[in-house]
Amino acid sequence: MTTTPTHDINATLQQIAELTAAGCDIVRVAVPRKEDAEALGIIAMKSPIPVIADIHFQPNYVFAAIDAGCAGVRVNPGNIRKFDDQVGAIAKAAKAAGVALRIGVNAGSLEPSLLRKYGRPTAEALVESAVWEASLFEEHDFHEFGISVKHNDPVVMVKAYRMLSERGDWPLHLGVTEAGPAFQGTIKSAVAFGSLLADGIGDTIRVSLSAPPVEEIKVGMQILQSLNLRERRLEIVSCPSCGRAQVDVYTLADSVQEGLKHLTVPIRVAVMGCVVNGPGEAREADLGVASGNGKGQIFVKGEVIRTVPEAEIVATLIQEAERIAAQMPEDAVGAPEILT
C-alpha cells in the first residue's frame, strides 16, 4: 500500500513504480479526502499495475473510485455508516463497470454490534461480519469480490481465515494488520502466511510493516519464494557460523547478497565458512564457496573451478554469478503470484 498522499499524483505514481520494480502486482492507495478521490482517474490510468482504492467512512468515494476506473475497491463495512443499506447501489455500480470489491473486515474497526456480542474482535466475530456482508452482495447477484479478516494476532488471524475458508469459496486476501516494526512484523506475517498458504488458503497477500512499503514487498516476495509459490530468484544459502568457522561468515554473506541484489533470475549461492558442511552445500548450489585457511574454493554447478584468496571471494562470486545469470534464458523467472 502506498504511503504518499494520494492527491500528490506524481509522488504516488513514483512510489507505485518503485513497488512495481520490487515485485508488487497490485497496489492499494488510500482515499481519505475528496482530493484523493479526484486524483484516482489519473493514477489508475498511468499506474503500471492495477490500482485498488482503499475506502473508509465515505461511501460516496466508493462510487468515485468505480467511476475513476480503479481495478478494485476495498470497503470496510465496520466504519462506513449504514453500509448494509448501500450494498445494492455499490454492487450495481461495480457490476456495471466490471470492478471487483474486497470486503475488508478489521479487528480494529469491527461493527459495534459484534463487539457487544463477542466482547472483543475474536475470530468468530470477524468471520460473522465477513459472511454477513458477503451474503448481502450475493443477494444482489454480485460475486466479484474477495474477503479479508485481518487481526494483529497471527493466531487469531489464522483461525479466522481457516473458519472463513470452510464457510464459502471466496477469494481470500491475507494480512496480519498492524503487525508492527520490520522484524516483529516479518515474523508475524511469515508465521501466519506460511501456515495458511501451505494449506492452499489465500489468493493475495499484503505484509503490513511499520517500514517503507518497498520493504513490505521484499518480505512478501521472500515468503512466497520460500513456499515455492513464486519462482525463487537470488537465494543465499549461508551457515549461521560457529566455532568451526575460519572466515567472517556474517560479513561475507551480507557482502555477496548486496553485490547480487540486482539479479532477477533464479540462482542459489552458497556461502559457507568451514569444511564440515561447506563443500557439500557449495556443490548443491548453482554457485558456492567453501572457505577456510584464508582462502575459498569456488564451486560452479558442483565443480571446483578455482581457489582464491579470502580477500577475492566476494568479487569472484559476483563475477561468476553474473556470468551464470547472463547464460540463463530471459523467461527463467516463472509466472508471478499476486502480491499486494
Helices and strands as residue ranges (DSSP letters): H 9-22, E 27-30, H 34-46, E 51-55, H 59-68, E 72-75, G 77-79, G 83-86, H 87-97, E 100-106, G 107-109, H 112-118, H 123-139, E 145-150, H 154-167, E 173-174, H 182-197, E 204-205, H 213-226, E 234-238, H 249-260, E 267-272, H 278-284, E 287-292, E 295-300, E 303-309, G 310-312, H 313-327
